[in-house]
Amino acid sequence: MSEDWPPIHTEFPPSGFSGGDYDFVVIGGGTAGVASALLGAQLGAKTLLVERTDGLGGESLERGTIPRATLLSASRARAAAYSQMRFGLPDIEDFPHVSVRKLFKHVKRIQDVVGEEFELEYFERRGIEILLNSEAKFITPDTLDVNGHPVNFKKVLISTGSIVDTPREYRKVGPLTLHTIWNLTIVPEYIVIIGAGREAVEWAQLWRRMGAAVTVVAGQSGQVLPSDDPELGDMCKAILQAEGIEIITGKTRKLEVSGQSGQGKVQGDVDLTLPDGTHRNASHLLIATGRMPSMDGLNLEDGEIEFDGKTGYISVDDTMRSTSNSKVYAAGEVLGTYPFTHTAQLQGWVAAEHAFTGVSRKNARFKFNPDRMSWATMTSPELAHVGISEAEAKRRFAKKVVVYKWDSGAIDRAVIEDQAFGFIKIICRGDIIIGAELVSPNASDLIQIFALAVQTEATIQSIIDSMAVHPSYASSTLWLGIESFYETWLTPKYRKGQKKLSGNLNLERM
């Protein structure tokens, strides 16, 4: 059983809509759909956007990135207040109780501010026709039924997002999900989180810093952050454990549950037999094992759209175009890869540009290249990645791969702020930067330095040449570059090549 979010509304738009012909129909008003509709209209396409809820913005705004990042920011503030004595400030012996109601009111204020980006008038001024509380489904490969009216399209984008999936074995205890957790009005006394992906570990640290006892049970892989490089996962595990979060990674047996999870302001009583055979009695159970595409009712078969029968994800090429229907494009979480707001936006742009300019991928302004994607886990410290992982680089390029690593303990700013925990790793093919991984405060911002380096095929020398302000976190990139370059200079092979120089540079003394 899947939890249906966003909900389907029964109130439909005024009867004035009667279908018609459109250049571009976008199904879904989340990040990918909005980005694609705007570009499509800019390129001259008569555009219709169909959204099943009563507003634009999608999961990222309503139940995802924006509200969760707001809570994480609050949890960082609380953690910092606890540790202020180390900076010579008075210690707080009796820390104030956390009001979840007030915290979620703050989240709503942030959502309202960010939501102004999705005001309907903005899109309507750009010629986009919007239908809220509306349903679309395929009738033929080039025709939709929208609210009972036929709509002919030249191109269509499917960007309906995802829904959470609750495995059958947990349903009997009424667990919290990534959607229903927003109904809480109290800090859980003891919460067990099933899953160890990005959302799971962010919620784990968040609730721990709000005063809850927390246990995380890793999924089938037994790894924390299973979609990331194992080194990042191991570091994330260490971060969580250092804050008193229990991590269960064994897979010797299936998890068993009984009782009832807490909901709203009610503490529950859930008995769990964990994979390692031990027992836990928790007040709340959160299922954070993943999502599945939200495409019920689209009638993809009638649109001749190929999708994975097991996962439900739509099959597309590198322009986001369906592999079976050239009039159909897809973007965002219906693709099953890179489930991030920024990648959904890029995919929406790629789709619209290709659909209405016909430009080749080589000459396109917007390109979706998995080898250059970046993402971050917003724990404290943050963990970020861009480009090709170390393992994948060694698989592809073998002996050409050079890896440089710099401990955060040597970053002056990290030492000053008592945040000297983590590392910076640069992956190179020869001297060309092809990937990077960071564990550091502000890693989600710092990774952009390396994202640009990967995009432009920059070298270690370019890192040296881009002087950074000291003592910033960014200045660590300079010192990493210098150390790495010195290591190259000091190799016997390089020294031999330098003998022809005039002697102004004495490598033996470096």
N, C-alpha and C positions, 0 to 999 in steps of 0.2 A: 504493500500500500504506500502510496506517495502522498505527501501533504501538499494540498493544492494552494500554492501561493505564487503570484498574487491571486486573490479570489475573483471568481467570475461574477460580475454584477448583472442583475436582471433588468436594470434600467438602461434603455438604449437611447441613442441620440434622437433628436426630432425627426419626424417623418419626412422632412425635406430632402434627405438623402435618398437617391433612387438609383445608385450605381452609375455606370458610364465607362468611358475609356480614359485610361491613365498611362502615362509613360512609365511611371515608377510607383509601385505600391510597396510600402514598408509595413511589415506585420511585427509589431512590438515596439514600444516607445521607451526602451531602456537606452543605455549608453550607445550601443552599436546602431540601433535603429535611428536615434536622433541624429547622430553624426552622419549617417548615410543619407538620411532625408535632406539634411541641410546642404550637403554637397551636391546631391542630385538636383535639387531645386536651383542651386547656384549654376549648375551646368545646363540649365534650361529645361529640365524635365518637369512635366506636369505631375506633381507628387501628391500621393495620398498616404497618410500615416494612420494605421489602425491599431489602437491600444485597448486591451481588454479591461483595464482598471480605469479609475476616474482621474488619473494624472500621469504625467510623464516623469521619467527619471529611473524607473525600474528598481531592480533588486539592490543595486549599489546605493541608491539614495534611501530606500525604505527599510531594508533589513540587512544590508551588507557593509561595504567599505566605509561609508560616511559615518553611520551611527556607531559602528564598532571602533573606528579610529578615535571617535570622540570619547568613548569610554576608556580606551587605552590611554589617552592623554590624561584623563582624570586619575587613572590608576598610577601613572607615573608621578603625578603631583603628590598623591598620598604617600607613595613610597619615598619620595624625596623628603617629605616632611618628617617621616620616621627617622631618617638618617641625618638630620640637620646638625646633630651634636658634633659630628666629625669636622664640621666647618666652624666650630666655636660658638654655635648658636645654642640656646637653651633646649634641652631634651624635652620631648612631649611624653609624659608618663601616661596620661589618660587621653588617648586619641579619640576624637569625636566619633560617634556612631555614624556609619554611612547610611544616608537616606537614599534608597534606590529610587523612590518616587521622584525626589528632587533631581537625582542624577539623570533619570530618563526625561524629565522636563527640560533639562539642559540639552540633552540629545535632540529633543523636538525643536528647540530654538535653532540649533545648528542646521537641522534638516530644512527648516523654513528659510534660512538664509541661503543655503546651497540650492534649495529648490527654486529660488528666484531665477536661476539659469534656465528653468524649464517652463517659464510662463508661456501660456499658449499664444499670447499676442506676438511674442518674439518670432515664433515660427510662422504664424499666419501672415505677418508683415513680409515674410520672405516667400510667400506664395504657396506654403504647404497647407493642404487641407487636412484637418485632424478630426478623427472620430474616436472619442473615448467611450468606455463601457461598451465596446463593440467586438464582434467576433468575425473572423475571416477563415474560410476553408476553401480548398481547391475543388473545382468542378471538373476542369480539364487542364491540360498543361499550360494554357495561357488565359484561364478564366478563374476568377474567385467568386465565391458567394460571400458578400459582406452584409451582415444584418438582413439576409433574405433577398438581397438585390445582386444581380450579376455585375461584376467589374472585370473588364478586359484590361490586360496590362501588356506592355512591351517587356518590362523587367519587374521582378519582384524580389524583395529581400526578406528572408525569414530571420528574425532576431528576437525570438520569444523567450530567451533566457532559460533558466533552470528552476527546478523545484527540489526540495530536500526529499531524501528517501529514507524511510524508517524500516530497517530489516525486521522481518516477521517475528524473530525471536525476542525482540524487545517491546513489541507493541502492548503486551499484556500489562506492563507496569505503567503505561501512560507517560513515557519519558519526555523530557524537553527536547526540542529540536532547534536548529539554527534559526527557525522562524518563531517558535513559541517561547523561546527564552526571553523575548522582549516583554512577556506578560508578567515576569517576576516583579514583585514589589519589595522583596527582602533579599539580603545577602544569604546564599545557601550556607547552612551549617557545614555540610560536607558534600561536595559534588564530585561524582565520578564521570569522566568524559571518555566516551568510546570514540577512538580515532585520534590520530596524531599529525594531521595535516596542518596547514597554515591557520585556518580558522580555529581548529581545536586548540592549538598551543597558545594562540592569542587569548582565547577565552579562559584557558587555564591560568595564565599569568594574571590576567585581569581580575578574576575572582579571588585568586590567592592574595593579591594586593589589597583587595577589599575586605579581607578577613576570613575567607572561607578556607577550609581544608580541601585539598584537591588531589585526586588521583587521575592520571591519564593512562588509558589502556590503548596501546598501539594496535594498528590494524593487522591485516594478513602478513605484511612484510616484517612486522615486528620492529620497524624503524621509525624514528621520529622524523618528520618531514620526508616521507618516502619519495616524493617527486623531485627532491633536491639532491645535490651531491652528498654522499654519506658524511663527509667531513662537516658540512653545515648542519646536518641532522644530529650528529654527535655533539656539536657545540651547543645546539639548541637544547638538547637533553641536559647537558651540564648546567646551562643557564637556569632551566626550570628546577632542577634538583637543588641548586644552590639556594633557591628561594623556598625550599621545603615542599615542593610538589613531588609526589610519588609517581614514578614512571614504571609501568608494567609492560615489558616487551616480549615476554615468553609466549609461545604458541602451542603449548603442550596439550591443551584441551579447549573446548568451546566454552565461552563465557555463559554462565547461567544466571538468570535473574528471577526474582519474585518480589511481591509487595507492591507499593505504589509510590511513584516519584512525586516530589513536591511540585505544585503548580501555583502561580500567583503568589499570595502571601502565606501559603500553607507549606509547612515542612512535611515531607513525606517520610517513608520508611521502606527503603529498597535493600534487599539482601542480595549480594552478588557473590558468586563463586567465580573467581578470576582465572585466566588461563594458566597461571602458575599453581593453581589448586588452593590458594588462600581465599579467605572470606573477608568481605567488607560490608558494613552496614551504613548506607548513605542516606542523606535527606533528599538528594536530587540526582537524577541520571540524565546526562546530556548526550544525545546521539549526534556525532559530528563526523560521520563516516563518508560523507560526500554528497553529490547532487546528481541529478539526471535531467536530460533535456525536457523542457516544457513544450510539448508539441501535440498534446491530446486535442483531437477535433480538427486538426489541420487537413486531414485526408491527403497525406503525402502521396499515397499510391495513385490517387486520381490526378495528381500533378506530375506523375512519372518522375518522382524524386527518389533517388537512391539513398538509403540510410542503413546503418548497421542494425540488423534485426535484433541483436542481443542488447546493445547499449542505447540504440535509438538515435545516435548522432548522425547528422547529415554528412554525406561525402562531398567534398569540394576539391577544386584544384588550387593552385597558389594565387589565383585571382579572386578567390571566395566563390567561384561559380560552381554550380552543381555539376557533378560528373555525368549526369544523365539528362538534364534539362537545361539547355543553354540560356533560357530566359530566367532561371532561378538562381539567386545568390543566397548565401547564409553567412552570419557573423555572430560572434559572441559565444555564449555557453552552449548553444545548440551544436557546436562543433566538437566539444569535449576536450579541447586542448587549450592551454594558456588561459585559464579562467580568471582573467584580470580586467579591471575596468579599462585600463589604457590599451590593452591589446584588442578589446572589443571595439573601442573607438577606431583604432587603426584598421581593423578588419572592415568596419563599416565604410571608411574612406576608400579603401582598396576596392571594395565591391562597386561603389558608386562611380568611381573614376573609370574602372574598366567597362562598366555597363554603358556609360554615356560618352566616352571618348574613343573607346576601342583601342587605346594605346597599349602597346606591348608591355609586358612586365618589365623588360629591360629599360624602357623609356618612361615608365610610369613615375609620377611624382610620389605616390604612396606605394610602398612595398612592404609586404609581410614576409619577413625572413626569420624563420625560427632560430637560426644561428646567431641572431643579433637581438633577441628578445631579453628584456630585463624584468625582474620582479623582486619583491621584498616581503619578508615576514615582519610584522610591526611589533614584535616583542621588544623588551629593553634588556640588552642592546638589540638593535635591529639586525636582521640577516638579509643580505641582498646578493643577487646573482645577475650576471649579464653574459650573453654569448655562449660559447661551448664549454662544457664542464671539463675538468682535468681528465676524467676517465674517457669521455668521448673523444677528446683531442688526441689522446694517446692511441686510441683505437684507429682513428683516421690517419694520423700523421706520424705515428711511431716515434722514431728517434729525433724528428724535427721539433718535438715539443720541449719547451723550456718553461719551468714553473718557478716563480719567485714568490716568497712568502715573507710577510712582515708582521711581527707580533705587536698587538695594540699596546702592550706594556711599554713600548718605546715611543709612543706618540705623546708628546708633551701635553697636549690639550686633554687627552684621556686621563693622564696622571693628575693634572690639575683638578679635574672634575670627579676624580675617584671612579673612573669608568674604564680602567686599563684592563679590559677583559675582551679578548677577541683577536682577530687577525685580518690582514688584507692579503689576498692571493691573486697574482696575475698569471694568466696562462697565455703563452706565446707560441706561435709557429715560427721558429727562428727568432727574429727580433720583432715580428709583427704581433700586436696584441689581439687575441681572438676571444678572450674571456676573462672574467674576474669574479671573485667572491669576497664579500666583506662581512665581518661581524664587528659592529661598531655602533655607537650612538650616531644617529643621522645617516646610517648606511643607505637608506632609501634615497637620500639626496646625493651622497658621495658617489653612488654607483653611476650617476649620470656622467661623471668624468670618464669613466671607463666605457660607458655606452657610446659616447662620442668617439672614443679611441677605437672601439671595435668597428663602428660604422665607417670611419675614415681610414681604417687599416693603419692606425698610427703605430709608432715604435716606442720602445722604452726610452729612447733618446728624446722623443717628444714630451714624455712625462717630465724629464729633467728640465727641458726648456720652458715648461709652463710653470713658472714660479708661483707658489701659493703663499698666502698670508700666514705668518707665524704669530701665535700658536693656534692654528686652526686644525680641525680634523683633516681638511684637505691637504695641509702641508705634509702629511704623512706620505702622500703619493709621491711627492718630490724625493723624500728620503729613501723610499723604497726603490725608486728609479735609480737614484745615485748608487745605492748599495749594489743593486743588480748590475749596473753598468760597470762598477769597479770590479765586481767578480769576473766579468767578461774581460776587462782590461788585463787583469792579473793572470789570465791563463797563459801558459807557455806559447801556444800558437799565436795569440794576439801580440804578445811581447815581441816575438820574432818578426811579425809584420811591421812593428813600429820602429825597428832599427833604422829604417830609412829616413825617419824624421830628423830634424836638425838638432835635437837635443833639448829644445825648450821645455819638453815634457819628460820628466824623469820618472818613469813608471816604477823603477826599483824602489823609489822612496815613498810611494803612495801607501 
